[in-house]
Amino acid sequence: MSKWAGRTAVELAEAVRRKEVTPREVVADHLARIAEVNGRVGAFRVVRAAALAEADAVGTRPDLAQLPLAGVPVAIKDNLPVRGESTRNGSAATSTVPAAEDHVTVARLRAAGAVVVGLTHVPELCVFGTTDGVHGIARNPWNPTRTAGGSSGGSAAAVAAGLVPIALGNDGMGSLRIPAAHCGLIGLKPGTGRIPVELGGGWFGMSEHGPLATTAADARLMFSVLAGEPAGDLAGDGSGGQEDEGAPSPGRRSGRLTIAFSTRSPIAGVRVGAAYAALARRAARTLSGAGHRVATAHPPYPLSFGAVILARWTGGVAQDARGLDPRLLAPRTRRHARIGRLAGRLGMFRTDHRAALNERLDPFFEEYDVLLTPALARPGPAAGAWHERGWSANVLANTACSPMTPPWNLSGRPALAMPFGTLPSGLPGSVQLVGRPGSEHQLLDLAAQLEALHPWRRTAPLEATDTRRG
């Protein structure tokens, strides 16, 4: 790594505010890292030539010393408008016309001093859990023969490879948490209403925007900026807004939490692999040893959950595909949208599935502050042209790998994936934390505690990666 690439966002912003380095120097260092590494991991569709000039503009801002993300390079998922760049959403069917305005989340990052260095690869219309398509393939920096996950796979690859310290993604059924789990990152899906969505149909309210980061402090800092929380101590002390140890944060009732531990899949017929369950069990023991009350308890998932989530998944894509030339869409996307239109005609969206699910879940979360589960159930697929394969193969591969994430999109509750341990393959392990509405900071507190008790290597050792290992 170079002098600045590989540092955390908290460290970089503090150094810029103290004028130990200029935003241009920080951004130039990261652009050099991107030029060196991006060809191996396929994180970026666009690397922005305007980034250096925009870094210079940040350096002249009169409020530089108060900017939470002063000079911090960020990557943006390529389904969010960035002023002056086209938003391709992983497809040949989308417009090449540059966006006239930034998405609200991008605007908030820029207002906080961040510099957008590029747009990251996504699968077409952000449908699947592997990031590949006509614009490129995003690979896992820990082993480039494996997928980075999806649909925020390019953003996760960029952070895990040290190309940027933080990246913006979104999550409709796990699209932040799945790539975070594959790539050894923290990925936070906020609860409903915490961050403005303003993104098409939003998959019937299931999609949320959130951060990908290598530390809990960076995730907290980026989340607070995206959520429009008061700056307070976000800038100036290097803490990233993290509370003093032991102090209550928003959503926390006390320092000692009641935590439910479960490895039960929400989708009937899909099982969690032994290695993934074992790491989650180890995380449960770690939290118990830290003084939390941990008990095995399974959320009351309805037997119909698999059918409901498939209808919402396909129906959301049918909405997003409206107005696009179907001849330019990949076959798997066309079929996905076609099934979603059929689900609509069958009346599968007339029921308020969110309310029905939360009616079942509310008593569980009245008893437990947090739910701990594995983030994944199986290894991710090999990196490759999954967009050229059939719809059934994609859906089966996605469902087998990541059944644990969708309930929290449908229910609207915050959920976080974070690194924990190492899998037998050598790839990072990951667990998921789920909380009550408004408990994002509580989840970040718990992630920070696990990080302190069980630290991880923040970025992949790309130079030492053996790309022959499957």
C-alpha positions as CSV (number, residue, x, y, z in Angstrom):
1,M,0.0,0.0,0.0
2,S,1.0,3.6,-0.5
3,K,1.2,6.3,2.1
4,W,-2.5,7.1,2.2
5,A,-4.3,4.3,0.4
6,G,-5.3,1.7,3.0
7,R,-5.9,4.2,5.8
8,T,-9.4,4.4,7.3
9,A,-11.8,7.2,6.4
10,V,-11.6,8.5,10.0
11,E,-7.8,8.7,9.7
12,L,-7.8,10.3,6.3
13,A,-10.4,13.0,7.2
14,E,-8.5,13.8,10.4
15,A,-5.2,14.2,8.5
16,V,-6.8,16.5,6.0
17,R,-8.5,18.6,8.6
18,R,-5.2,19.0,10.4
19,K,-3.6,19.9,7.1
20,E,-1.1,17.1,7.3
21,V,-2.0,16.2,3.7
22,T,-4.1,17.9,1.0
23,P,-7.3,16.3,-0.5
24,R,-5.5,16.2,-3.8
25,E,-2.6,14.1,-2.4
26,V,-5.1,11.7,-0.8
27,V,-7.1,11.3,-3.9
28,A,-4.1,11.0,-6.2
29,D,-2.7,8.3,-4.0
30,H,-6.0,6.3,-4.3
31,L,-6.2,6.9,-8.0
32,A,-2.7,5.4,-8.3
33,R,-3.8,2.4,-6.3
34,I,-6.9,2.0,-8.5
35,A,-4.7,2.1,-11.7
36,E,-2.5,-0.6,-10.2
37,V,-5.1,-3.0,-8.9
38,N,-8.6,-2.5,-10.5
39,G,-7.7,-4.6,-13.5
40,R,-7.4,-7.6,-11.2
41,V,-10.6,-7.1,-9.1
42,G,-13.0,-5.3,-11.6
43,A,-14.4,-2.9,-9.0
44,F,-14.9,0.2,-11.1
45,R,-16.9,0.8,-14.3
46,V,-15.8,4.4,-14.4
47,V,-12.8,6.1,-12.7
48,R,-13.5,9.8,-12.7
49,A,-11.0,12.1,-14.3
50,A,-12.7,15.0,-12.5
51,A,-11.8,13.6,-9.1
52,L,-8.5,15.6,-8.7
53,A,-10.1,18.9,-9.6
54,E,-13.0,18.2,-7.1
55,A,-10.4,17.3,-4.5
56,D,-8.7,20.7,-5.1
57,A,-12.1,22.3,-4.5
58,V,-12.6,20.5,-1.2
59,G,-9.1,21.8,-0.1
60,T,-10.2,25.4,-0.6
61,R,-13.5,25.1,1.3
62,P,-13.6,27.6,4.3
63,D,-15.3,24.9,6.4
64,L,-12.6,22.3,5.8
65,A,-11.8,21.9,9.5
66,Q,-15.4,20.9,10.2
67,L,-15.9,18.4,7.4
68,P,-16.6,14.9,8.6
69,L,-15.3,13.3,5.4
70,A,-12.7,15.9,4.5
71,G,-10.9,14.7,1.3
72,V,-12.0,11.1,1.8
73,P,-12.2,9.2,-1.6
74,V,-15.5,7.3,-2.0
75,A,-16.9,4.9,-4.6
76,I,-20.5,5.0,-5.7
77,K,-22.6,2.0,-6.8
78,D,-23.6,2.4,-10.5
79,N,-27.3,2.6,-9.9
80,L,-27.1,6.0,-8.2
81,P,-26.9,9.2,-10.2
82,V,-23.6,11.0,-10.0
83,R,-23.6,14.4,-11.7
84,G,-21.8,14.4,-15.0
85,E,-21.7,10.5,-15.3
86,S,-24.1,8.1,-16.9
87,T,-25.9,5.7,-14.6
88,R,-25.8,2.3,-16.4
89,N,-27.1,0.0,-13.6
90,G,-25.1,-2.9,-15.1
91,S,-27.1,-3.0,-18.3
92,A,-26.8,-2.3,-22.0
93,A,-30.4,-1.2,-22.0
94,T,-29.9,1.9,-19.8
95,S,-29.2,5.5,-21.0
96,T,-25.7,6.8,-21.7
97,V,-26.8,10.4,-21.0
98,P,-24.9,11.9,-18.0
99,A,-26.9,12.6,-14.9
100,A,-27.8,16.2,-14.3
101,E,-27.8,16.0,-10.5
102,D,-26.4,13.8,-7.8
103,H,-28.5,11.4,-5.9
104,V,-29.3,12.8,-2.4
105,T,-26.9,10.4,-0.8
106,V,-24.1,11.4,-3.1
107,A,-24.9,15.0,-2.5
108,R,-24.7,14.4,1.3
109,L,-21.3,12.7,0.9
110,R,-19.9,15.6,-1.1
111,A,-21.3,18.1,1.3
112,A,-19.4,16.3,4.1
113,G,-16.1,16.7,2.1
114,A,-15.9,13.3,0.3
115,V,-14.5,13.1,-3.2
116,V,-16.2,10.7,-5.7
117,V,-13.5,8.8,-7.5
118,G,-15.6,6.4,-9.5
119,L,-18.7,4.3,-10.1
120,T,-18.6,0.6,-9.3
121,H,-19.8,-2.5,-11.2
122,V,-23.2,-4.0,-10.5
123,P,-25.2,-6.9,-12.0
124,E,-27.8,-5.9,-14.5
125,L,-30.6,-3.9,-12.6
126,C,-28.9,-5.0,-9.4
127,V,-30.9,-8.3,-9.5
128,F,-28.4,-11.0,-8.5
129,G,-25.9,-11.9,-5.8
130,T,-23.0,-12.1,-8.3
131,T,-21.7,-8.9,-9.9
132,D,-21.1,-9.5,-13.6
133,G,-22.5,-8.3,-16.9
134,V,-21.8,-6.5,-20.1
135,H,-19.7,-3.9,-18.3
136,G,-17.4,-6.3,-16.4
137,I,-17.0,-8.8,-13.5
138,A,-16.3,-7.8,-9.9
139,R,-14.0,-10.3,-8.1
140,N,-13.3,-11.0,-4.5
141,P,-10.0,-9.3,-3.6
142,W,-9.3,-12.1,-1.1
143,N,-9.4,-14.6,-4.0
144,P,-10.1,-13.2,-7.5
145,T,-11.4,-16.6,-8.7
146,R,-14.5,-16.0,-6.5
147,T,-17.3,-13.6,-6.8
148,A,-17.3,-10.4,-4.8
149,G,-21.0,-10.9,-4.3
150,G,-23.8,-8.6,-5.3
151,S,-25.4,-6.5,-6.1
152,S,-23.0,-4.0,-4.5
153,G,-20.1,-6.2,-5.5
154,G,-18.0,-3.6,-7.2
155,S,-18.3,-1.3,-4.2
156,A,-17.3,-4.1,-1.8
157,A,-14.3,-5.1,-4.0
158,A,-13.1,-1.5,-4.1
159,V,-13.1,-1.2,-0.3
160,A,-11.6,-4.7,0.3
161,A,-8.8,-4.0,-2.1
162,G,-7.9,-0.7,-0.5
163,L,-8.9,1.3,-3.5
164,V,-11.2,3.5,-1.3
165,P,-11.8,3.4,2.4
166,I,-15.6,3.5,2.1
167,A,-18.2,3.0,-0.6
168,L,-21.9,3.6,-1.1
169,G,-24.2,0.7,-1.9
170,N,-27.8,-0.3,-1.5
171,D,-29.6,-3.4,-0.2
172,G,-32.9,-4.8,-1.5
173,M,-32.5,-8.4,-0.4
174,G,-28.9,-8.4,1.0
175,S,-27.1,-6.4,-1.7
176,L,-24.9,-4.7,0.9
177,R,-24.5,-7.5,3.4
178,I,-23.8,-10.3,0.9
179,P,-20.8,-8.6,-0.7
180,A,-19.6,-7.4,2.7
181,A,-19.7,-10.9,3.9
182,H,-17.8,-12.3,0.9
183,C,-15.2,-9.5,1.0
184,G,-14.6,-9.2,4.8
185,L,-16.3,-5.8,5.4
186,I,-18.9,-4.2,7.4
187,G,-22.1,-3.6,5.4
188,L,-25.0,-1.8,7.1
189,K,-28.5,-1.9,5.8
190,P,-30.3,0.8,7.7
191,G,-33.9,0.5,8.8
192,T,-36.8,2.0,6.8
193,G,-36.7,5.8,6.6
194,R,-33.3,6.4,8.1
195,I,-31.7,7.4,4.8
196,P,-33.6,8.8,1.8
197,V,-34.2,6.2,-0.9
198,E,-35.4,8.1,-4.0
199,L,-34.6,5.2,-6.3
200,G,-37.2,4.0,-8.7
201,G,-39.7,1.7,-7.1
202,G,-37.3,0.7,-4.4
203,W,-38.4,-3.0,-4.7
204,F,-41.7,-2.3,-2.8
205,G,-39.9,-0.5,0.0
206,M,-37.3,-3.2,0.6
207,S,-34.3,-1.3,-0.8
208,E,-32.1,0.9,1.5
209,H,-28.8,2.8,0.9
210,G,-25.9,2.3,3.3
211,P,-22.1,2.1,3.8
212,L,-19.5,-0.4,3.1
213,A,-16.4,0.0,5.3
214,T,-13.5,-1.8,6.9
215,T,-14.2,-0.7,10.5
216,A,-17.2,0.0,12.7
217,A,-16.0,3.6,13.2
218,D,-15.9,4.2,9.4
219,A,-19.3,2.6,9.0
220,R,-20.7,4.8,11.7
221,L,-19.2,8.0,10.3
222,M,-20.6,7.3,6.8
223,F,-24.0,6.2,8.1
224,S,-24.3,9.4,10.2
225,V,-23.5,11.5,7.1
226,L,-25.9,9.6,4.9
227,A,-28.7,9.8,7.5
228,G,-28.2,13.6,7.9
229,E,-27.4,13.3,11.6
230,P,-26.0,16.5,13.3
231,A,-22.3,16.7,12.8
232,G,-21.6,17.0,16.5
233,D,-18.2,15.3,17.2
234,L,-18.1,13.6,13.8
235,A,-15.3,16.0,12.8
236,G,-12.3,17.0,14.8
237,D,-11.5,14.1,17.2
238,G,-10.9,11.2,15.0
239,S,-13.6,9.1,16.6
240,G,-16.0,9.0,13.7
241,G,-18.8,9.9,16.1
242,Q,-18.4,6.8,18.2
243,E,-19.6,7.3,21.8
244,D,-17.4,6.9,24.8
245,E,-17.1,3.3,25.9
246,G,-20.1,2.3,28.0
247,A,-22.1,5.4,27.1
248,P,-25.6,4.7,25.7
249,S,-26.1,5.4,22.0
250,P,-29.4,5.8,20.0
251,G,-31.5,2.7,20.3
252,R,-29.4,1.2,23.2
253,R,-31.2,0.4,26.4
254,S,-28.1,-0.6,28.4
255,G,-24.6,-1.8,27.9
256,R,-25.7,-5.4,28.5
257,L,-27.8,-6.7,25.7
258,T,-30.1,-9.7,25.4
259,I,-29.0,-11.4,22.1
260,A,-30.8,-14.2,20.3
261,F,-28.6,-16.6,18.4
262,S,-30.0,-18.6,15.4
263,T,-28.6,-20.6,12.5
264,R,-32.1,-21.5,11.2
265,S,-32.6,-20.4,7.5
266,P,-35.7,-18.2,6.9
267,I,-36.3,-20.1,3.6
268,A,-37.7,-23.6,3.9
269,G,-35.4,-26.2,2.5
270,V,-32.2,-24.1,2.6
271,R,-29.7,-25.1,5.2
272,V,-26.7,-23.2,6.7
273,G,-23.4,-24.9,6.1
274,A,-21.5,-26.2,9.1
275,A,-18.5,-23.9,8.8
276,Y,-20.8,-20.8,8.7
277,A,-22.8,-22.0,11.6
278,A,-19.6,-22.7,13.6
279,L,-18.3,-19.1,13.1
280,A,-21.6,-17.6,14.2
281,R,-21.6,-19.9,17.3
282,R,-18.1,-18.7,18.1
283,A,-19.3,-15.1,17.8
284,A,-22.1,-15.9,20.2
285,R,-19.7,-17.3,22.7
286,T,-17.5,-14.1,22.3
287,L,-20.5,-11.9,23.1
288,S,-21.5,-14.0,26.0
289,G,-18.0,-13.8,27.4
290,A,-18.2,-10.0,27.0
291,G,-21.2,-9.9,29.4
292,H,-24.2,-10.0,27.1
293,R,-27.0,-12.5,27.7
294,V,-27.0,-14.8,24.7
295,A,-29.6,-17.5,24.1
296,T,-30.4,-19.8,21.2
297,A,-33.8,-18.6,19.9
298,H,-35.2,-18.7,16.3
299,P,-37.3,-15.9,14.8
300,P,-40.8,-17.2,13.8
301,Y,-40.3,-17.0,10.1
302,P,-43.5,-17.9,8.2
303,L,-43.4,-21.0,5.9
304,S,-44.6,-18.8,3.1
305,F,-41.6,-16.5,3.3
306,G,-39.7,-18.0,0.3
307,A,-42.7,-17.4,-2.0
308,V,-43.4,-13.9,-0.7
309,I,-39.8,-12.8,-1.1
310,L,-39.5,-14.3,-4.6
311,A,-42.6,-12.4,-5.6
312,R,-41.2,-9.1,-4.2
313,W,-37.8,-9.7,-5.8
314,T,-39.2,-10.4,-9.2
315,G,-41.9,-7.7,-9.0
316,G,-39.3,-5.1,-8.1
317,V,-37.3,-6.0,-11.1
318,A,-40.4,-5.9,-13.3
319,Q,-40.9,-2.3,-12.2
320,D,-37.2,-1.3,-12.9
321,A,-37.3,-2.9,-16.3
322,R,-40.3,-0.8,-17.5
323,G,-39.3,1.4,-20.5
324,L,-36.1,-0.6,-21.2
325,D,-35.6,-2.4,-24.5
326,P,-36.0,-6.1,-23.5
327,R,-33.8,-7.1,-26.4
328,L,-30.9,-5.4,-24.6
329,L,-31.5,-7.2,-21.3
330,A,-29.8,-10.4,-20.4
331,P,-32.1,-13.5,-20.6
332,R,-32.0,-14.1,-16.8
333,T,-33.2,-10.5,-16.3
334,R,-36.0,-10.8,-18.8
335,R,-37.3,-13.9,-17.2
336,H,-37.0,-12.4,-13.7
337,A,-39.1,-9.4,-14.8
338,R,-41.6,-11.7,-16.6
339,I,-42.2,-13.7,-13.4
340,G,-42.6,-10.4,-11.5
341,R,-45.3,-9.2,-13.9
342,L,-47.1,-12.6,-13.5
343,A,-46.9,-12.2,-9.7
344,G,-48.6,-8.8,-10.1
345,R,-51.4,-10.2,-12.2
346,L,-51.9,-13.0,-9.6
347,G,-52.4,-10.3,-6.9
348,M,-49.4,-11.2,-4.9
349,F,-48.7,-7.6,-3.9
350,R,-52.1,-6.8,-2.6
351,T,-51.3,-8.2,0.9
352,D,-49.2,-6.0,3.2
353,H,-46.5,-8.6,3.7
354,R,-44.4,-6.2,5.8
355,A,-47.1,-5.7,8.3
356,A,-47.8,-9.4,8.4
357,L,-44.2,-10.3,9.0
358,N,-43.7,-7.7,11.7
359,E,-46.7,-8.9,13.5
360,R,-44.9,-12.2,13.9
361,L,-41.5,-10.7,14.6
362,D,-42.5,-8.0,17.1
363,P,-42.9,-10.2,20.1
364,F,-39.5,-11.8,19.4
365,F,-37.8,-8.4,19.3
366,E,-39.6,-7.4,22.4
367,E,-37.8,-10.2,24.2
368,Y,-34.4,-9.8,22.4
369,D,-32.5,-6.6,21.7
370,V,-30.4,-8.1,18.8
371,L,-30.5,-11.2,16.7
372,L,-27.1,-12.9,15.7
373,T,-27.0,-15.2,12.7
374,P,-24.5,-16.3,10.0
375,A,-24.4,-13.7,7.2
376,L,-24.1,-16.4,4.6
377,A,-25.0,-20.1,4.4
378,R,-22.6,-21.4,1.6
379,P,-19.6,-20.2,-0.3
380,G,-20.2,-17.7,-3.1
381,P,-20.1,-18.8,-6.7
382,A,-16.9,-18.6,-8.8
383,A,-16.4,-15.3,-10.5
384,G,-17.6,-15.5,-14.1
385,A,-20.3,-14.7,-16.7
386,W,-23.3,-15.7,-14.6
387,H,-25.4,-13.3,-16.7
388,E,-25.0,-15.7,-19.6
389,R,-26.4,-18.6,-17.6
390,G,-30.0,-19.5,-17.1
391,W,-32.4,-17.9,-14.7
392,S,-32.8,-21.1,-12.5
393,A,-29.1,-21.6,-12.1
394,N,-28.7,-18.0,-10.9
395,V,-31.6,-18.1,-8.5
396,L,-30.6,-21.5,-7.0
397,A,-27.0,-20.3,-6.5
398,N,-28.1,-17.1,-4.9
399,T,-30.6,-18.7,-2.6
400,A,-28.3,-21.4,-1.4
401,C,-25.6,-18.9,-0.6
402,S,-27.5,-16.1,1.1
403,P,-30.9,-17.0,2.6
404,M,-30.3,-15.1,5.8
405,T,-30.5,-11.5,4.6
406,P,-34.0,-11.0,2.9
407,P,-36.3,-11.0,6.0
408,W,-34.8,-7.7,7.2
409,N,-35.5,-5.9,3.9
410,L,-39.1,-7.1,4.0
411,S,-39.5,-6.2,7.7
412,G,-37.7,-2.9,7.4
413,R,-35.4,-3.6,10.4
414,P,-31.7,-2.6,10.4
415,A,-29.2,-5.3,9.8
416,L,-25.4,-5.4,9.6
417,A,-22.9,-7.9,8.2
418,M,-19.4,-7.9,9.7
419,P,-16.2,-9.9,9.5
420,F,-15.7,-12.7,12.0
421,G,-13.1,-15.4,11.7
422,T,-11.8,-17.3,8.7
423,L,-13.5,-20.0,6.6
424,P,-11.7,-23.2,5.7
425,S,-11.3,-21.8,2.2
426,G,-9.2,-19.0,3.7
427,L,-11.9,-16.4,2.8
428,P,-13.2,-14.1,5.6
429,G,-16.1,-15.3,7.7
430,S,-19.0,-13.1,8.5
431,V,-21.9,-12.8,10.9
432,Q,-25.1,-10.7,10.8
433,L,-26.6,-8.5,13.5
434,V,-30.3,-7.5,13.3
435,G,-32.0,-5.0,15.6
436,R,-35.1,-3.1,16.4
437,P,-36.2,-0.1,14.3
438,G,-33.9,2.9,15.0
439,S,-31.1,0.7,16.5
440,E,-28.4,1.3,13.8
441,H,-26.0,2.8,16.4
442,Q,-26.7,0.0,18.8
443,L,-25.7,-2.5,16.1
444,L,-22.6,-0.4,15.3
445,D,-21.7,-0.4,19.1
446,L,-21.9,-4.2,19.1
447,A,-19.9,-4.4,15.9
448,A,-17.2,-2.2,17.4
449,Q,-17.1,-4.4,20.5
450,L,-16.7,-7.5,18.4
451,E,-14.0,-5.8,16.3
452,A,-12.1,-5.0,19.5
453,L,-12.4,-8.5,20.8
454,H,-11.8,-10.3,17.5
455,P,-10.0,-7.9,15.1
456,W,-9.6,-8.7,11.4
457,R,-7.3,-7.8,8.6
458,R,-9.0,-4.8,7.0
459,T,-7.8,-5.2,3.3
460,A,-7.0,-8.2,1.2
461,P,-3.3,-9.0,0.6
462,L,-3.6,-8.8,-3.1
463,E,0.0,-9.1,-3.8
464,A,0.1,-12.5,-2.1
465,T,-3.2,-13.8,-3.6
466,D,-2.9,-17.2,-5.3
467,T,-5.5,-16.9,-8.1
468,R,-5.3,-20.6,-8.8
469,R,-7.1,-21.5,-5.5
470,G,-10.8,-22.2,-6.0
